[in-house]
């Protein structure tokens, strides 16, 4: 009963939508394991954002602990849960989250499937995803309500 209500409210009551959601979830899991096994070197994740988030989680200033960190400190808040995980797992999950968030932002700004694909495969976005950057957090300001979006 509860599951039926949840599926109906989420818009997944049509077979096509349920299949699409399952496909996206399966693709996300496949990307996670591909990144985990292949283990690409995410330079910004390794040298900047993960150490800065760990420093912030320990109550230290990321600016004094990480010489390469120069971003706004609030950007580290969503990074902290991923930084607390082992580096490979945290980096792989961050990559999957980055792809999902870039896709969501493009979709919410009116991108069609071909536009979404071109956006995700563009050099700046692909590079941001590969090195473990946080630009999608800033882009959230374009799709959030003004009272929240102005913070970004």
C-alpha positions as CSV (number, residue, x, y, z in Angstrom):
1,X,0.0,0.0,0.0
2,X,2.7,2.5,1.0
3,X,4.9,1.4,-1.9
4,X,2.0,1.8,-4.4
5,X,1.4,5.4,-3.1
6,X,5.1,6.2,-3.3
7,X,5.4,5.0,-6.9
8,X,2.2,6.9,-7.9
9,X,3.4,10.2,-6.3
10,X,6.9,9.9,-7.9
11,X,5.4,9.6,-11.4
12,X,6.8,6.1,-11.8
13,X,3.3,4.6,-12.2
14,X,3.8,4.2,-16.0
15,X,5.8,1.3,-17.2
16,X,8.0,3.5,-19.4
17,X,8.9,5.8,-16.5
18,X,9.7,2.9,-14.2
19,X,11.9,1.3,-16.9
20,X,13.7,4.7,-17.5
21,X,14.3,5.1,-13.7
22,X,15.7,1.5,-13.5
23,X,17.9,2.1,-16.5
24,X,19.3,5.3,-15.0
25,X,19.9,3.6,-11.7
26,X,21.6,0.6,-13.4
27,X,23.8,3.0,-15.4
28,X,24.8,4.9,-12.3
29,X,25.8,1.7,-10.5
30,X,27.8,0.6,-13.6
31,X,29.6,3.9,-13.8
32,X,30.4,3.7,-10.1
33,X,32.0,0.3,-10.4
34,X,33.8,1.2,-13.7
35,X,35.4,4.2,-12.0
36,X,36.2,2.2,-8.9
37,X,37.9,-0.6,-10.8
38,X,39.6,1.7,-13.4
39,X,40.6,4.1,-10.6
40,X,41.3,7.3,-12.6
41,X,43.3,9.9,-10.8
42,X,41.1,12.8,-9.8
43,X,43.7,15.5,-9.1
44,X,41.4,18.1,-7.6
45,X,39.6,15.5,-5.5
46,X,42.9,14.1,-4.2
47,X,44.9,17.3,-3.6
48,X,42.2,19.9,-2.8
49,X,38.6,19.1,-2.0
50,X,38.9,15.8,0.0
51,X,41.7,17.1,2.3
52,X,39.9,20.4,2.7
53,X,36.6,18.6,3.6
54,X,38.4,16.4,6.1
55,X,40.1,19.4,7.7
56,X,36.7,21.1,8.0
57,X,35.1,17.9,9.4
58,X,37.9,18.0,12.1
59,X,37.1,21.6,12.9
60,X,40.2,23.1,11.2
61,X,40.3,25.8,8.6
62,X,40.6,24.4,5.1
63,X,42.5,27.5,4.1
64,X,45.4,26.8,6.5
65,X,45.4,23.0,6.2
66,X,45.3,22.8,2.3
67,X,47.5,25.2,0.5
68,X,45.6,24.7,-2.9
69,X,42.2,25.3,-1.5
70,X,40.8,28.7,-2.5
71,X,37.0,28.1,-2.9
72,X,34.2,29.3,-0.6
73,X,34.1,27.1,2.5
74,X,30.3,26.3,2.1
75,X,31.2,24.3,-1.0
76,X,32.7,21.7,1.3
77,X,29.5,20.9,3.1
78,X,28.2,18.4,0.5
79,X,31.7,17.1,0.0
80,X,32.2,16.0,3.7
81,X,30.2,12.7,3.5
82,X,32.1,11.6,0.5
83,X,35.5,12.6,2.0
84,X,34.8,10.5,5.1
85,X,34.6,7.4,2.9
86,X,37.8,5.6,1.6
87,X,39.3,7.8,-1.1
88,X,38.4,5.4,-4.1
89,X,34.8,4.9,-3.0
90,X,34.3,8.6,-2.2
91,X,35.7,9.7,-5.5
92,X,33.7,7.2,-7.4
93,X,30.4,8.2,-5.7
94,X,31.3,11.9,-6.2
95,X,31.8,11.2,-9.9
96,X,28.4,9.6,-10.2
97,X,26.8,12.4,-8.2
98,X,28.5,15.0,-10.4
99,X,27.1,13.3,-13.6
100,X,23.6,13.2,-12.1
101,X,23.7,16.8,-10.9
102,X,25.0,18.1,-14.2
103,X,22.3,16.2,-16.0
104,X,19.6,17.5,-13.7
105,X,20.8,21.0,-14.1
106,X,20.8,20.7,-17.9
107,X,17.3,19.1,-17.8
108,X,15.8,21.7,-15.5
109,X,17.2,24.5,-17.8
110,X,15.3,23.0,-20.7
111,X,17.8,20.6,-22.2
112,X,16.5,17.9,-24.5
113,X,18.1,14.5,-24.6
114,X,20.6,15.4,-27.4
115,X,21.4,18.7,-25.7
116,X,22.0,16.8,-22.4
117,X,24.3,14.4,-24.1
118,X,26.3,17.2,-25.8
119,X,26.5,19.0,-22.5
120,X,27.8,16.1,-20.5
121,X,30.3,15.2,-23.2
122,X,31.6,18.8,-23.7
123,X,35.2,19.3,-22.7
124,X,34.6,21.6,-19.7
125,X,32.0,19.3,-18.1
126,X,33.9,16.1,-18.8
127,X,37.0,17.6,-17.4
128,X,35.2,18.8,-14.3
129,X,33.7,15.3,-13.7
130,X,37.0,13.6,-14.3
131,X,39.1,15.7,-11.9
132,X,36.5,15.7,-9.1
133,X,35.6,19.4,-9.2
134,X,32.6,21.1,-7.6
135,X,31.3,23.3,-10.4
136,X,27.9,21.7,-10.3
137,X,27.3,23.1,-6.9
138,X,27.7,26.6,-8.2
139,X,25.4,25.8,-11.2
140,X,22.7,24.8,-8.7
141,X,22.1,28.5,-8.2
142,X,20.5,28.6,-11.6
143,X,17.8,26.1,-10.8
144,X,17.1,26.7,-7.1
145,X,14.6,29.3,-5.8
146,X,16.1,32.8,-5.5
147,X,16.3,32.7,-1.7
148,X,18.6,29.6,-1.9
149,X,20.2,30.2,-5.4
150,X,21.7,33.5,-4.5
151,X,24.0,31.7,-1.9
152,X,25.6,29.9,-4.8
